[in-house]
Amino acid sequence: MDQFLLSFFIFFSFSTSYLNAQQMYSANSVMDCNNTDETGPSPAFLYSCNGKKKSCPAFLIFRSQSPYNSVTTISNLTSSDPLELAHINDVPILTLFPPDKEVIVPVNCSCSGQYYQANTSYLIQSLYDTYFTLANYTYQGLTTCDSLMPENAYGEYDLVPGLKLQVPLRCACATSNQIANGTKFLLSYLVTWHDSIPKLSERFNVSARSVAYANGFSEEDPMLYPFTTILIPLPTEPLSSQTIVPNPPVVDPPISPNRTPNRRSRKWKKLYSGIGIGTGISLMVIGFILLVVFLHRKRSMTRKHEEGKNKWILPEELLARIGRVDKGFEVYEFKELEAATEKFSPQNRLSDSVYRGVLRGKVVATKMMSVDVSKEVNILTKINHFNLISLYGACEFRGIFYLIYEFMEIGSLKGWLHQKSSYGIQSWNYRIQIALDVANGLHYLHDFADPPYVHKDINSGNILLNRDLRAKVANFGLARSAKPGGNTNSTTVFVPGTKGYMAPEYREARRVTPKIDTYAFGVILLELITGREAIFKHNGEDELLSEAVLSIMDGGNAEAKLGYLIDPRLQVRHPLGYVIDQTELALRIVKLSVGCLAQEPASRLSMTKVVSTLMKIQLDVQKSEYFSLEY
């Protein structure tokens, strides 16, 4: 009897752990746009937040289809970093993928409410776009109509060209049990015809049992439905060699949720003879591409071998201070930087110490520094987010250090705001997107980086814009760990930030917490809406922009007084000629800024709240801009 009870207890404990440590497969429920999750998370929406971490790197499989058949278009569709996407798929950034090629998409997956999701956005292209078609055709099942509708303020029949939708993509983080068993990443795999768990586990070199467990199956070869996703638990990042160019057969439509599948019905109809011809041509094309890649790699390896003896390396003591860096970090030779910048010519100078150049076929920005760069390198090689500047590598020559960053075509937010004629400067939409980009970068830095960091010098000069006016936080020279016990309140050394952006507790008591970045972000918001600098001239005297706005908000009739502060370039004119009143919109942004500028750090808004508020404002702005153009 005791043995029976012991066995039952072990079985019950295992079963409970099993049920609590997995995601559940959605089956064909994703084809129904009327599911509800009022009683708890539903797999018809997204994957539930049951992992050990609230945020993690994750991967998706997307099959190339026109017009989303290149590194650039797929990265834009999914808000993935194009350089990372090209790197993990082992292709040049200008690659055009063949039809139906499986493409690995790296994303940052994080909890939003009760679900994990990777956030992206989509601009409605056609009157025929619906939540269902976007979920199942444009995104191929990487999102669901049930999860799209709560994220957006538009009704099912209100989708018109020009509207921008927020799109949550299906992703997940590993559970404690999975991590204990060696799982580091979860891949959201798009199921297609003839897929099965045994075949997929063999392809990704993982056990069928671990795949079944990850998706809530009680057997290792269950029925899978096209247009759905399953999770593949991986011990390492996925490899480009594990992706394929499938040859889809002519098949019946997806099985209805009300139709009971026959296990033997998984053998679908044979291919038409014409498909065979197409397959042969595809294989020839793929063979040619592989041959080109092989020859390119062979030449690259030969060149590296020949140059290996003379390759410039960073000093050993610097490398020791930098510690372990990611595989994407390169150590460059000084002669490479000279050639890239044309010997640091004045024509390539972007600022006093930053030069534009073309290095190994890539446009980069090279920054000269005479101080120790190990701290900045350490931070930038540990963080990874689209809205934080990417560091490609470093070089040392005669005591001067050179850091090589991604190139941002537009330059600083400060320069963009204060040029007389800047691309996109009249658009509320661009300014809100810039604010949202900066907020997302800080949200990641404070809450999801491991360890979390405080930037300490957020200002419009350290926000850089690319040619699409997407913003990235740069200049991490003053950044420091925000980890508890990480000496965040140290008063031994005071390194001043930028005047006009410093929080009161940092300026007066040298207290350093993530809230000083929140304060500085509040000033950035005011710069975006007013077009003024953080310190501006008023009646011949220097005045802090933050103090000027706060005094207006503390007084009466704030809406009327705000008028003289709003950037006149943001005026939106109706086709009939009159100026559309945008005071209410401006007031919403100013109130958000005031929430970031509270005197007491504990009273300031969290970056989570800031991001969610800006997303709602962005939707309203785009809707108003669209209709103002239509009327």
C-alpha positions as CSV (number, residue, x, y, z in Angstrom):
1,M,0.0,0.0,0.0
2,D,2.8,2.4,0.9
3,Q,4.6,1.6,-2.3
4,F,1.4,2.3,-4.2
5,L,0.9,5.7,-2.5
6,L,4.6,6.6,-3.2
7,S,4.2,5.7,-6.9
8,F,1.0,7.7,-7.1
9,F,2.6,10.7,-5.5
10,I,5.5,10.6,-7.9
11,F,3.2,10.2,-10.8
12,F,1.0,13.1,-9.6
13,S,4.0,15.4,-9.0
14,F,5.3,14.6,-12.5
15,S,1.9,15.2,-14.1
16,T,1.5,18.5,-12.3
17,S,4.9,19.7,-13.3
18,Y,4.2,18.6,-16.8
19,L,1.0,20.5,-17.1
20,N,2.5,23.7,-15.5
21,A,5.7,23.7,-17.5
22,Q,4.5,23.7,-21.1
23,Q,2.5,25.7,-23.7
24,M,-0.6,24.2,-25.2
25,Y,-1.0,23.6,-28.9
26,S,-3.7,25.8,-30.5
27,A,-4.7,23.3,-33.2
28,N,-7.3,24.9,-35.6
29,S,-8.7,27.2,-33.0
30,V,-6.6,30.0,-34.5
31,M,-8.9,29.9,-37.5
32,D,-11.8,31.2,-35.3
33,C,-11.7,35.0,-34.6
34,N,-14.3,34.8,-31.9
35,N,-12.4,33.0,-29.1
36,T,-12.3,34.4,-25.6
37,D,-9.7,34.3,-22.9
38,E,-11.8,35.8,-20.1
39,T,-11.3,32.7,-17.9
40,G,-7.6,32.5,-18.5
41,P,-4.9,32.4,-21.2
42,S,-5.9,30.7,-24.4
43,P,-3.6,29.1,-27.0
44,A,-5.9,30.6,-29.7
45,F,-4.3,34.0,-28.8
46,L,-0.6,33.7,-28.0
47,Y,1.7,31.7,-25.8
48,S,1.1,32.2,-22.1
49,C,3.7,33.8,-19.8
50,N,4.8,30.7,-17.9
51,G,8.6,30.9,-18.5
52,K,11.3,31.5,-16.0
53,K,12.1,34.9,-17.5
54,K,9.8,37.7,-18.5
55,S,11.9,38.5,-21.5
56,C,14.3,36.5,-23.7
57,P,15.8,36.2,-27.2
58,A,13.6,33.9,-29.3
59,F,13.3,32.9,-33.0
60,L,10.5,32.6,-35.5
61,I,10.3,30.8,-38.9
62,F,8.9,32.8,-41.7
63,R,8.6,31.5,-45.3
64,S,9.6,34.0,-47.9
65,Q,6.8,35.3,-50.1
66,S,6.6,38.3,-52.3
67,P,6.8,41.1,-51.3
68,Y,8.4,39.8,-48.1
69,N,11.3,37.9,-49.7
70,S,14.4,39.7,-48.7
71,V,16.3,40.5,-45.5
72,T,15.1,44.0,-45.5
73,T,11.4,43.4,-46.2
74,I,11.2,40.5,-43.7
75,S,13.0,42.4,-41.0
76,N,10.7,45.4,-41.6
77,L,7.6,43.2,-41.4
78,T,8.7,41.6,-38.1
79,S,10.6,44.6,-36.6
80,S,13.7,42.4,-36.4
81,D,17.2,43.7,-36.7
82,P,18.2,43.2,-40.4
83,L,21.9,42.7,-39.6
84,E,21.0,40.0,-37.1
85,L,18.6,38.3,-39.5
86,A,21.2,38.2,-42.2
87,H,23.8,36.9,-39.8
88,I,21.8,34.0,-38.4
89,N,20.6,33.0,-41.9
90,D,24.2,33.2,-43.1
91,V,23.4,35.4,-46.0
92,P,24.4,38.9,-47.3
93,I,22.1,41.7,-46.2
94,L,21.0,42.3,-49.8
95,T,19.9,38.7,-50.3
96,L,16.7,37.9,-52.2
97,F,15.2,34.6,-50.9
98,P,13.7,32.0,-53.2
99,P,9.9,31.5,-52.8
100,D,8.9,29.5,-49.6
101,K,12.5,29.6,-48.2
102,E,12.4,29.2,-44.5
103,V,13.9,32.3,-42.9
104,I,15.0,32.4,-39.2
105,V,13.8,35.7,-37.6
106,P,15.5,36.7,-34.3
107,V,13.2,38.6,-32.0
108,N,13.0,39.9,-28.4
109,C,10.2,38.1,-26.7
110,S,8.6,39.6,-23.6
111,C,5.5,39.3,-21.4
112,S,2.7,41.7,-22.1
113,G,-0.1,41.0,-19.7
114,Q,-0.7,37.2,-19.6
115,Y,1.0,36.5,-23.0
116,Y,4.5,36.4,-24.4
117,Q,4.8,38.4,-27.6
118,A,7.4,40.0,-30.0
119,N,6.0,43.4,-31.0
120,T,5.9,44.7,-34.5
121,S,3.6,46.9,-36.6
122,Y,1.9,46.8,-40.0
123,L,0.6,49.5,-42.2
124,I,-2.7,48.6,-43.9
125,Q,-2.1,48.3,-47.6
126,S,-5.5,47.3,-49.0
127,L,-9.2,47.7,-48.4
128,Y,-9.3,43.9,-48.4
129,D,-6.9,43.5,-45.4
130,T,-8.7,41.9,-42.4
131,Y,-7.4,40.7,-39.1
132,F,-7.9,37.1,-40.4
133,T,-5.9,37.6,-43.6
134,L,-3.2,39.5,-41.8
135,A,-2.8,36.8,-39.2
136,N,-3.0,33.8,-41.5
137,Y,-1.6,35.0,-44.8
138,T,0.6,38.1,-44.3
139,Y,2.1,36.7,-41.1
140,Q,1.5,33.1,-42.0
141,G,0.1,32.2,-38.5
142,L,2.8,34.0,-36.5
143,T,0.0,36.0,-35.0
144,T,-3.7,35.4,-34.6
145,C,-6.9,37.4,-35.3
146,D,-7.9,36.9,-31.6
147,S,-4.7,38.6,-30.4
148,L,-4.7,41.3,-33.1
149,M,-8.1,42.8,-32.2
150,P,-7.4,43.6,-28.5
151,E,-4.1,45.3,-29.5
152,N,-5.8,47.7,-31.8
153,A,-8.5,50.3,-31.5
154,Y,-10.1,49.6,-34.9
155,G,-13.1,47.4,-35.5
156,E,-13.2,44.5,-37.9
157,Y,-14.7,46.6,-40.6
158,D,-12.7,49.8,-39.9
159,L,-9.4,48.7,-41.5
160,V,-8.5,51.2,-44.3
161,P,-5.3,51.9,-46.1
162,G,-2.9,54.0,-44.1
163,L,-3.8,52.8,-40.6
164,K,-1.0,51.3,-38.6
165,L,-1.7,48.2,-36.6
166,Q,0.2,46.8,-33.6
167,V,1.0,43.2,-34.3
168,P,2.0,40.7,-31.5
169,L,4.0,37.8,-32.8
170,R,3.9,34.3,-31.3
171,C,7.0,33.6,-29.2
172,A,7.8,32.1,-25.8
173,C,10.6,31.8,-23.2
174,A,11.8,28.5,-21.8
175,T,10.3,27.3,-18.5
176,S,12.4,26.3,-15.5
177,N,12.0,22.6,-16.4
178,Q,13.2,23.2,-19.9
179,I,16.2,25.3,-18.9
180,A,17.1,22.5,-16.4
181,N,17.0,20.1,-19.4
182,G,19.4,22.2,-21.5
183,T,16.9,24.4,-23.5
184,K,18.1,27.9,-24.1
185,F,15.9,29.1,-26.9
186,L,12.4,28.4,-28.2
187,L,11.7,28.6,-31.9
188,S,8.2,29.3,-33.1
189,Y,7.9,27.0,-36.1
190,L,5.2,27.4,-38.8
191,V,3.6,24.1,-39.5
192,T,3.1,23.1,-43.1
193,W,1.9,20.0,-45.0
194,H,3.6,16.7,-44.2
195,D,5.2,18.1,-41.0
196,S,5.3,15.9,-38.0
197,I,7.1,16.1,-34.6
198,P,9.4,13.1,-35.4
199,K,10.5,14.8,-38.6
200,L,11.0,18.2,-37.1
201,S,12.8,16.8,-34.0
202,E,15.2,15.0,-36.4
203,R,15.8,18.1,-38.4
204,F,16.5,20.4,-35.4
205,N,18.4,17.6,-33.6
206,V,16.3,17.6,-30.5
207,S,14.2,14.8,-29.0
208,A,10.6,14.2,-30.1
209,R,9.7,14.0,-26.5
210,S,11.0,17.5,-25.7
211,V,9.0,18.9,-28.7
212,A,5.9,17.1,-27.6
213,Y,6.3,18.3,-24.0
214,A,6.9,21.9,-25.1
215,N,3.5,21.9,-26.9
216,G,1.4,20.1,-24.4
217,F,1.1,16.8,-26.4
218,S,0.7,13.5,-24.6
219,E,2.1,11.6,-27.5
220,E,5.2,12.1,-29.7
221,D,3.4,12.0,-33.1
222,P,0.1,14.0,-32.8
223,M,-1.8,15.6,-35.6
224,L,-0.5,19.0,-36.7
225,Y,-2.4,21.6,-38.7
226,P,-1.0,24.0,-41.3
227,F,-1.2,27.8,-40.5
228,T,-0.4,27.0,-36.8
229,T,2.8,27.2,-34.8
230,I,4.6,24.7,-32.5
231,L,7.6,25.4,-30.3
232,I,10.9,23.8,-30.9
233,P,13.1,23.8,-27.8
234,L,16.7,24.3,-28.8
235,P,20.0,24.1,-26.8
236,T,21.7,26.5,-29.1
237,E,20.7,29.1,-31.7
238,P,19.0,27.6,-34.8
239,L,21.3,27.1,-37.8
240,S,20.7,28.1,-41.4
241,S,21.4,24.5,-42.4
242,Q,18.3,23.5,-40.5
243,T,16.0,25.5,-42.8
244,I,14.7,24.2,-46.1
245,V,12.9,25.3,-49.3
246,P,9.7,23.2,-49.1
247,N,7.9,22.0,-52.1
248,P,4.2,22.4,-51.1
249,P,1.8,19.9,-52.6
250,V,-1.7,20.6,-53.8
251,V,-3.8,19.8,-50.7
252,D,-7.2,20.2,-49.2
253,P,-7.8,23.4,-47.2
254,P,-7.0,23.4,-43.5
255,I,-9.2,21.1,-41.4
256,S,-12.2,22.7,-39.8
257,P,-12.1,22.9,-36.0
258,N,-15.4,20.9,-36.1
259,R,-13.9,18.1,-38.2
260,T,-12.4,15.1,-36.4
261,P,-9.1,14.2,-38.2
262,N,-8.3,10.6,-39.1
263,R,-4.7,9.7,-38.1
264,R,-4.2,7.9,-41.4
265,S,-5.4,11.0,-43.3
266,R,-2.0,12.7,-43.0
267,K,-0.9,11.2,-46.3
268,W,-2.0,14.0,-48.6
269,K,-2.5,14.0,-52.4
270,K,0.5,13.6,-54.7
271,L,2.1,16.5,-56.4
272,Y,1.0,17.3,-59.9
273,S,3.6,16.5,-62.5
274,G,4.3,20.2,-63.2
275,I,5.5,20.6,-59.6
276,G,8.2,18.2,-60.3
277,I,9.6,20.3,-63.1
278,G,9.5,23.4,-60.8
279,T,11.3,21.4,-58.1
280,G,14.1,20.5,-60.5
281,I,14.6,24.1,-61.5
282,S,14.5,25.2,-57.8
283,L,17.1,22.7,-56.9
284,M,19.4,23.9,-59.7
285,V,19.0,27.5,-58.5
286,I,19.7,26.5,-54.9
287,G,22.7,24.5,-56.0
288,F,24.1,27.5,-57.8
289,I,23.5,29.7,-54.7
290,L,25.3,27.2,-52.5
291,L,28.2,27.0,-54.9
292,V,28.6,30.8,-54.9
293,V,28.4,30.8,-51.1
294,F,31.0,28.0,-50.8
295,L,33.4,29.7,-53.2
296,H,33.0,33.0,-51.3
297,R,33.6,31.4,-48.0
298,K,36.7,29.6,-49.3
299,R,38.2,32.9,-50.6
300,S,37.4,34.6,-47.3
301,M,39.0,31.8,-45.3
302,T,42.1,31.9,-47.5
303,R,42.4,35.7,-47.1
304,K,42.0,35.4,-43.3
305,H,44.7,32.7,-43.2
306,E,47.1,34.9,-45.2
307,E,46.5,37.9,-43.1
308,G,46.4,36.1,-39.8
309,K,50.1,36.6,-39.0
310,N,49.8,40.4,-39.3
311,K,46.3,40.9,-37.9
312,W,46.0,43.8,-35.5
313,I,44.8,42.9,-32.0
314,L,43.7,44.8,-29.0
315,P,46.1,44.9,-26.1
316,E,45.8,41.9,-23.8
317,E,45.1,44.1,-20.8
318,L,42.2,45.7,-22.6
319,L,40.8,42.4,-23.8
320,A,41.0,41.2,-20.1
321,R,39.0,44.2,-19.0
322,I,36.4,43.7,-21.8
323,G,36.0,40.0,-20.9
324,R,33.8,37.7,-23.0
325,V,32.2,39.4,-26.0
326,D,29.7,38.1,-28.4
327,K,30.7,36.3,-31.6
328,G,29.5,39.3,-33.7
329,F,32.2,41.6,-32.2
330,E,35.2,42.1,-34.5
331,V,38.8,43.3,-33.8
332,Y,39.8,45.5,-36.8
333,E,43.2,46.5,-38.1
334,F,44.1,50.2,-38.1
335,K,44.9,50.1,-41.8
336,E,41.3,48.9,-42.4
337,L,40.0,52.0,-40.6
338,E,42.3,54.3,-42.5
339,A,41.2,52.8,-45.8
340,A,37.5,52.9,-44.8
341,T,37.6,56.6,-43.8
342,E,40.1,57.7,-46.5
343,K,42.7,58.3,-43.7
344,F,40.1,60.1,-41.5
345,S,39.5,62.8,-44.1
346,P,37.6,65.9,-43.1
347,Q,35.0,65.0,-45.8
348,N,34.1,61.9,-43.8
349,R,33.9,63.6,-40.4
350,L,30.5,63.5,-38.8
351,S,31.6,65.2,-35.6
352,D,34.8,66.1,-33.7
353,S,35.7,62.5,-33.2
354,V,33.3,60.4,-35.4
355,Y,34.0,59.5,-39.0
356,R,31.9,57.8,-41.7
357,G,33.4,55.0,-43.6
358,V,32.8,51.8,-45.6
359,L,34.4,48.9,-43.7
360,R,34.3,45.4,-45.3
361,G,31.4,46.5,-47.5
362,K,29.4,48.0,-44.7
363,V,28.8,51.7,-44.0
364,V,29.9,52.3,-40.4
365,A,30.6,55.2,-37.9
366,T,34.1,55.1,-36.3
367,K,34.6,56.9,-33.0
368,M,38.0,57.9,-31.8
369,M,38.5,57.8,-28.0
370,S,41.6,58.4,-25.8
371,V,39.9,56.9,-22.7
372,D,39.4,53.4,-21.5
373,V,36.6,51.9,-23.7
374,S,36.3,48.5,-21.9
375,K,33.1,49.5,-19.9
376,E,31.2,50.7,-23.0
377,V,32.3,47.6,-25.0
378,N,31.3,45.3,-22.1
379,I,27.8,46.8,-22.0
380,L,27.1,47.0,-25.7
381,T,28.2,43.4,-26.3
382,K,25.8,42.2,-23.6
383,I,22.7,44.0,-24.7
384,N,20.7,43.5,-27.9
385,H,17.8,45.6,-28.9
386,F,16.7,47.3,-32.1
387,N,16.5,50.7,-30.3
388,L,20.0,50.5,-28.8
389,I,23.0,51.3,-31.0
390,S,24.9,48.3,-32.3
391,L,28.7,48.0,-31.8
392,Y,30.5,46.1,-34.5
393,G,34.0,46.0,-33.2
394,A,37.1,48.0,-32.0
395,C,40.7,48.8,-32.7
396,E,43.6,50.2,-30.8
397,F,46.5,52.1,-32.3
398,R,49.2,54.1,-30.5
399,G,47.1,54.5,-27.4
400,I,44.0,55.7,-29.2
401,F,40.9,53.4,-29.2
402,Y,38.5,53.2,-32.1
403,L,34.9,51.9,-31.7
404,I,33.0,50.9,-34.8
405,Y,29.2,51.4,-34.7
406,E,26.3,51.0,-37.1
407,F,25.9,54.1,-39.2
408,M,22.8,56.2,-38.6
409,E,22.1,58.2,-41.7
410,I,20.1,61.2,-40.3
411,G,22.4,61.8,-37.3
412,S,21.3,63.0,-33.9
413,L,17.7,63.8,-32.8
414,K,19.0,67.2,-31.7
415,G,20.4,68.0,-35.2
416,W,17.2,66.8,-36.9
417,L,15.0,68.9,-34.6
418,H,16.9,72.1,-35.1
419,Q,17.7,72.0,-38.8
420,K,15.6,74.5,-40.8
421,S,14.3,71.9,-43.2
422,S,14.5,68.3,-42.0
423,Y,12.8,65.3,-43.7
424,G,9.6,64.3,-41.8
425,I,9.9,67.2,-39.3
426,Q,6.3,68.3,-39.9
427,S,4.8,64.9,-39.0
428,W,3.3,64.1,-35.6
429,N,3.6,60.5,-36.5
430,Y,7.4,60.5,-36.9
431,R,7.9,62.4,-33.7
432,I,5.7,59.9,-31.7
433,Q,7.5,57.0,-33.3
434,I,10.9,58.5,-32.3
435,A,9.6,58.9,-28.7
436,L,8.3,55.3,-28.7
437,D,11.6,54.0,-30.0
438,V,13.6,55.7,-27.2
439,A,11.0,54.5,-24.6
440,N,11.3,50.9,-25.9
441,G,15.1,51.1,-25.7
442,L,15.1,52.3,-22.2
443,H,12.4,49.8,-21.2
444,Y,14.7,47.0,-22.4
445,L,17.7,48.6,-20.7
446,H,16.0,49.0,-17.4
447,D,13.8,45.9,-17.2
448,F,15.0,43.2,-19.5
449,A,18.8,43.5,-19.9
450,D,20.8,41.1,-17.7
451,P,22.0,42.9,-15.7
452,P,19.8,46.0,-16.1
453,Y,21.6,49.3,-16.8
454,V,21.2,53.0,-16.2
455,H,22.3,55.1,-19.3
456,K,22.9,58.2,-17.2
457,D,23.2,60.6,-20.2
458,I,20.0,60.5,-22.1
459,N,19.7,63.6,-24.2
460,S,18.7,64.5,-27.8
461,G,22.4,64.5,-28.9
462,N,22.7,60.8,-27.8
463,I,19.6,59.7,-29.7
464,L,20.5,58.8,-33.3
465,L,18.1,58.4,-36.3
466,N,18.5,56.2,-39.3
467,R,17.2,57.0,-42.8
468,D,13.7,55.7,-41.8
469,L,13.7,58.1,-38.8
470,R,13.8,55.1,-36.4
471,A,15.6,56.1,-33.2
472,K,18.4,54.3,-31.3
473,V,20.0,55.2,-28.0
474,A,23.8,55.7,-28.3
475,N,26.8,56.8,-26.2
476,F,27.0,54.4,-23.3
477,G,30.2,55.9,-21.9
478,L,28.6,56.8,-18.6
479,A,26.2,53.8,-18.3
480,R,26.4,51.6,-15.3
481,S,24.7,48.5,-13.8
482,A,21.4,49.1,-12.1
483,K,21.5,45.7,-10.4
484,P,20.7,45.8,-6.7
485,G,23.9,46.1,-4.8
486,G,25.6,47.4,-7.9
487,N,26.7,50.6,-6.2
488,T,24.0,52.7,-7.9
489,N,24.0,55.2,-5.1
490,S,27.7,55.7,-5.0
491,T,28.8,59.3,-4.2
492,T,32.6,58.8,-4.5
493,V,32.8,60.0,-8.1
494,F,30.4,62.5,-9.7
495,V,30.3,62.5,-13.5
496,P,27.9,65.2,-14.5
497,G,25.4,64.5,-17.2
498,T,24.0,67.0,-19.7
499,K,22.6,70.2,-18.3
500,G,18.9,70.4,-18.8
501,Y,18.3,66.7,-18.5
502,M,19.7,65.9,-15.0
503,A,17.2,64.7,-12.5
504,P,17.1,66.6,-9.1
505,E,18.3,63.6,-7.1
506,Y,21.3,63.2,-9.4
507,R,22.1,66.9,-9.5
508,E,21.8,67.4,-5.8
509,A,22.6,64.1,-4.1
510,R,24.3,62.1,-6.9
511,R,21.7,59.3,-6.6
512,V,21.8,57.0,-9.6
513,T,18.8,54.8,-10.4
514,P,16.9,54.0,-13.7
515,K,14.6,56.9,-12.8
516,I,17.2,59.5,-13.8
517,D,16.8,58.1,-17.4
518,T,13.0,58.4,-17.0
519,Y,13.4,62.1,-16.1
520,A,15.7,62.8,-19.0
521,F,13.2,61.0,-21.3
522,G,10.5,63.4,-20.1
523,V,12.7,66.3,-21.4
524,I,13.1,64.5,-24.7
525,L,9.3,64.3,-25.0
526,L,9.1,68.1,-24.5
527,E,11.8,68.7,-27.1
528,L,9.9,66.6,-29.6
529,I,6.6,68.5,-29.1
530,T,8.1,72.0,-28.8
531,G,11.0,71.8,-31.2
532,R,13.0,73.7,-28.6
533,E,16.3,72.7,-26.9
534,A,16.4,71.6,-23.3
535,I,17.8,75.0,-22.4
536,F,16.4,77.8,-24.5
537,K,16.5,81.6,-24.5
538,H,13.4,83.4,-23.1
539,N,13.5,87.2,-22.8
540,G,17.3,87.0,-23.2
541,E,17.7,84.5,-20.3
542,D,18.5,80.8,-20.3
543,E,15.4,78.8,-19.2
544,L,15.0,75.1,-18.7
545,L,12.4,73.6,-21.0
546,S,11.2,71.3,-18.2
547,E,10.7,74.1,-15.7
548,A,8.9,76.3,-18.3
549,V,6.4,73.5,-19.1
550,L,5.9,72.4,-15.5
551,S,5.1,76.0,-14.5
552,I,2.5,76.2,-17.3
553,M,0.9,72.9,-16.2
554,D,0.8,74.1,-12.5
555,G,-1.0,77.3,-13.5
556,G,-4.5,77.7,-14.8
557,N,-5.7,77.4,-18.4
558,A,-2.8,75.2,-19.4
559,E,-4.2,74.5,-22.9
560,A,-4.1,78.1,-23.9
561,K,-0.7,78.7,-22.6
562,L,0.8,75.6,-24.3
563,G,0.1,77.2,-27.7
564,Y,3.2,79.3,-27.7
565,L,5.4,76.3,-26.9
566,I,4.2,73.9,-29.6
567,D,6.4,73.6,-32.6
568,P,4.7,75.6,-35.4
569,R,6.0,73.0,-37.9
570,L,3.6,70.5,-36.4
571,Q,0.6,72.5,-37.6
572,V,-1.7,70.2,-39.7
573,R,-3.8,72.1,-42.3
574,H,-7.2,71.0,-43.5
575,P,-7.4,70.9,-47.4
576,L,-9.9,73.8,-47.0
577,G,-7.0,75.9,-45.5
578,Y,-7.6,76.2,-41.8
579,V,-5.3,74.7,-39.2
580,I,-6.6,71.6,-37.4
581,D,-6.5,72.1,-33.6
582,Q,-3.9,69.7,-32.2
583,T,-3.9,71.1,-28.6
584,E,-5.6,68.0,-27.1
585,L,-3.0,65.7,-28.6
586,A,-0.1,68.0,-27.5
587,L,-1.6,68.1,-24.0
588,R,-1.7,64.3,-23.8
589,I,2.0,64.2,-24.6
590,V,2.9,67.0,-22.2
591,K,1.0,65.2,-19.4
592,L,3.0,62.0,-20.2
593,S,6.2,64.1,-19.9
594,V,5.1,65.6,-16.6
595,G,4.6,62.0,-15.3
596,C,8.3,61.4,-16.1
597,L,9.5,64.7,-14.6
598,A,8.1,64.2,-11.1
599,Q,10.4,65.5,-8.4
600,E,10.4,62.3,-6.4
601,P,11.8,59.3,-8.4
602,A,9.2,56.9,-6.9
603,S,6.4,59.1,-8.3
604,R,7.7,58.9,-11.9
605,L,6.0,56.7,-14.4
606,S,7.5,53.3,-15.2
607,M,8.8,52.8,-18.7
608,T,6.2,50.0,-19.2
609,K,3.5,52.6,-18.6
610,V,5.3,55.1,-20.9
611,V,5.5,52.6,-23.7
612,S,1.8,51.6,-23.5
613,T,0.6,55.2,-23.3
614,L,2.7,56.2,-26.4
615,M,1.4,53.2,-28.4
616,K,-2.1,54.4,-27.7
617,I,-1.3,58.0,-28.7
618,Q,0.5,56.7,-31.8
619,L,-2.6,54.9,-33.0
620,D,-4.8,58.0,-32.5
621,V,-2.2,60.2,-34.3
622,Q,-2.1,57.9,-37.3
623,K,-5.8,57.7,-37.5
624,S,-6.2,61.5,-37.3
625,E,-3.4,62.1,-39.9
626,Y,-5.0,59.6,-42.3
627,F,-8.4,61.2,-42.2
628,S,-7.0,64.8,-42.3
629,L,-5.4,63.7,-45.6
630,E,-8.6,62.2,-46.9
631,Y,-10.9,65.1,-46.3
